[in-house]
Amino acid sequence: MNNNNDKLYLKAFNDGYILAKFNSHLINKLLESKIDSPYFDGLRDGNLEFVQQLKLSRLNELDKLDKDKSQNRDIER
């Protein structure tokens, strides 16, 4: 990639992340198109990054709840 494509990809990555966070319906509609360009590659990757972070966050929340629940059981015994 050249410098302009890198900047375009980075902007699109950030745009994709923000759209995924605040307007997931819109980003999903946009990504239904099969356009192959640095901008759409960035949108896809930004969306994917947000989804992966969201899943990781939820998993961490579940782990914390499980630990809290286990600690409460130990206290009751």
C-alpha positions in Angstrom: 0.0 0.0 0.0 1.1 3.5 -0.6 0.9 6.4 1.9 -2.5 7.6 0.6 -4.0 4.1 0.8 -2.6 3.7 4.3 -4.2 6.9 5.5 -7.5 6.0 3.8 -7.5 2.5 5.3 -6.8 4.0 8.8 -9.6 6.5 8.5 -12.0 3.8 7.3 -10.9 1.5 10.1 -11.8 4.2 12.7 -15.0 4.9 10.8 -15.9 1.2 10.8 -15.2 0.9 14.5 -17.3 4.0 15.4 -20.2 2.9 13.1 -20.1 -0.6 14.6 -20.3 0.9 18.1 -23.0 3.5 17.5 -24.9 2.3 14.4 -24.4 -1.4 13.8 -27.3 -1.6 11.4 -25.7 0.9 9.0 -22.3 -0.7 9.0 -23.8 -4.1 8.3 -25.8 -2.7 5.4 -22.6 -1.0 4.0 -20.6 -4.2 4.4 -23.2 -6.2 2.4 -21.7 -4.6 -0.7 -18.8 -6.5 -2.1 -16.6 -3.5 -2.9 -12.9 -4.1 -2.9 -11.1 -1.0 -1.9 -8.8 0.1 0.9 -11.6 2.1 2.4 -14.0 -0.8 2.5 -11.2 -3.1 3.8 -10.7 -0.6 6.6 -14.5 -0.5 7.3 -14.6 -4.3 7.5 -11.6 -4.5 9.8 -12.8 -1.7 12.1 -16.1 -3.4 12.4 -14.4 -6.8 13.1 -12.2 -5.2 15.7 -15.2 -3.7 17.6 -17.1 -7.0 17.5 -14.0 -8.9 18.8 -13.5 -6.3 21.6 -17.2 -6.5 22.5 -17.0 -10.3 22.8 -13.9 -10.1 24.9 -15.5 -7.5 27.2 -18.6 -9.7 27.7 -16.4 -12.7 28.4 -14.5 -10.7 31.0 -17.7 -9.6 32.6 -18.9 -13.2 32.8 -15.6 -14.3 34.3 -15.9 -11.6 36.9 -19.5 -12.6 37.7 -18.4 -16.2 38.1 -15.6 -15.3 40.4 -17.8 -13.1 42.5 -20.4 -15.9 42.7 -17.7 -18.4 43.8 -16.4 -16.0 46.4 -19.9 -15.5 47.8 -20.3 -19.3 48.1 -17.1 -19.6 50.0 -18.1 -16.9 52.4 -21.4 -18.6 53.1 -19.7 -21.9 54.0 
